[in-house]
Amino acid sequence: MSAADFYTRWAHLYDHVSRSIPGIAGLRRQTAHALDLELGDTVIEMGCGTGANLAFLREQVGPEGSVVGVDFSDGVLQRARTHVENEGWENVHLVRGDARSPPLGGADAVVATFVIGMFADPEQVVGEWCAFVGSGGNIALLNAARSSRWYGPLVNLPFRGFVLVSTPGKRRLDEPAHVLLDERVATGHAAVERRCERTVHDDGALGLVRLTAGRVL
Ligand SMILES: C[S@@+](CC[C@H](N)C(=O)[O-])C[C@H]1O[C@@H](n2cnc3c(N)ncnc32)[C@H](O)[C@@H]1O
């Protein structure tokens, strides 16, 4: 099953989980805040899923700004659309497309949460996104990876299980899903670090979730 079909199939469950994990709303709000947006700005969310970040992004740009969510999965976009319609947000737009090369013009900021680990070449994708917003634009990544805190071994075990069941595609014994995820997340966040100034870092959820944001050089 392709990743797009996987998310379409599980859209209902994902919508619930993505909003209800303890502490997740605070991390999403913090990520939107880290984009350093101004009222009236345009922000693009890559791999927006069912839209759990849209309210926080809209808070930052106000009703006069624009929020655009891009995703390649019909099922999650449909759920996101329902939320947008129920809220009556006229400045939130949803577009079906490949987040690696967005089918859009530029924007003031790009955000991607729990997405970079799905790309084979996170470094290149971060490069595309930085070029997309241009120098002075902002970018923020929020992602889950194994915790390096002292109690890491305790929380990493259930985390590995979660990654295993929530990763689309075939299982590979030579490269377990959580190892690949760790590598890709580290590469993506390091790329933001290298390409940006005024970077901010934080982590939460027992060290399992990390945020890196900055202004593109
Ligand atoms: C783990 S979910 C995260 C959804 C949302 N960002 C959140 O924080 O809840 C990953 C999302 O990325 C989307 N996605 C993965 N690869 C993509 C691509 N190449 N283009 C567009 N969307 C993609 C999937 O369809 C899915 O909705």
Ligand as a Chemical Component Dictionary entry (heavy atoms), coordinates in Angstrom:
data_LIG
# 
_chem_comp.id                   LIG 
_chem_comp.type                 NON-POLYMER 
_chem_comp.pdbx_formal_charge   0 
_chem_comp.three_letter_code    LIG 
# 
loop_
_chem_comp_atom.comp_id 
_chem_comp_atom.atom_id 
_chem_comp_atom.alt_atom_id 
_chem_comp_atom.type_symbol 
_chem_comp_atom.charge 
_chem_comp_atom.model_Cartn_x 
_chem_comp_atom.model_Cartn_y 
_chem_comp_atom.model_Cartn_z 
_chem_comp_atom.pdbx_ordinal 
LIG C1  C1  C 0  2.524  11.528 10.200 1  
LIG S1  S1  S 1  1.443  12.406 9.181  2  
LIG C2  C2  C 0  1.580  14.067 9.848  3  
LIG C3  C3  C 0  0.363  14.903 9.553  4  
LIG C4  C4  C 0  0.390  16.298 10.186 5  
LIG N1  N1  N 0  1.507  17.072 9.722  6  
LIG C5  C5  C 0  0.383  16.222 11.691 7  
LIG O1  O1  O 0  1.268  16.793 12.328 8  
LIG O2  O2  O -1 -0.530 15.604 12.245 9  
LIG C6  C6  C 0  2.362  12.540 7.679  10 
LIG C7  C7  C 0  1.572  13.210 6.578  11 
LIG O3  O3  O 0  2.463  13.537 5.517  12 
LIG C8  C8  C 0  1.805  13.251 4.298  13 
LIG N2  N2  N 0  2.848  13.046 3.280  14 
LIG C9  C9  C 0  3.872  12.155 3.306  15 
LIG N3  N3  N 0  4.639  12.284 2.209  16 
LIG C10 C10 C 0  4.084  13.281 1.471  17 
LIG C11 C11 C 0  4.427  13.886 0.231  18 
LIG N4  N4  N 0  5.487  13.493 -0.487 19 
LIG N5  N5  N 0  3.641  14.877 -0.230 20 
LIG C12 C12 C 0  2.551  15.287 0.469  21 
LIG N6  N6  N 0  2.184  14.761 1.647  22 
LIG C13 C13 C 0  2.947  13.762 2.151  23 
LIG C14 C14 C 0  0.960  12.031 4.586  24 
LIG O4  O4  O 0  -0.101 11.880 3.670  25 
LIG C15 C15 C 0  0.462  12.358 6.005  26 
LIG O5  O5  O 0  -0.735 13.070 5.976  27 
# 
loop_
_chem_comp_bond.comp_id 
_chem_comp_bond.atom_id_1 
_chem_comp_bond.atom_id_2 
_chem_comp_bond.value_order 
_chem_comp_bond.pdbx_ordinal 
LIG C1  S1  SING 1  
LIG S1  C2  SING 2  
LIG S1  C6  SING 3  
LIG C2  C3  SING 4  
LIG C3  C4  SING 5  
LIG C4  N1  SING 6  
LIG C4  C5  SING 7  
LIG C5  O1  DOUB 8  
LIG C5  O2  SING 9  
LIG C6  C7  SING 10 
LIG C7  O3  SING 11 
LIG C7  C15 SING 12 
LIG O3  C8  SING 13 
LIG C8  N2  SING 14 
LIG C8  C14 SING 15 
LIG N2  C9  SING 16 
LIG N2  C13 SING 17 
LIG C9  N3  DOUB 18 
LIG N3  C10 SING 19 
LIG C10 C11 SING 20 
LIG C10 C13 DOUB 21 
LIG C11 N4  SING 22 
LIG C11 N5  DOUB 23 
LIG N5  C12 SING 24 
LIG C12 N6  DOUB 25 
LIG N6  C13 SING 26 
LIG C14 O4  SING 27 
LIG C14 C15 SING 28 
LIG C15 O5  SING 29 
# 
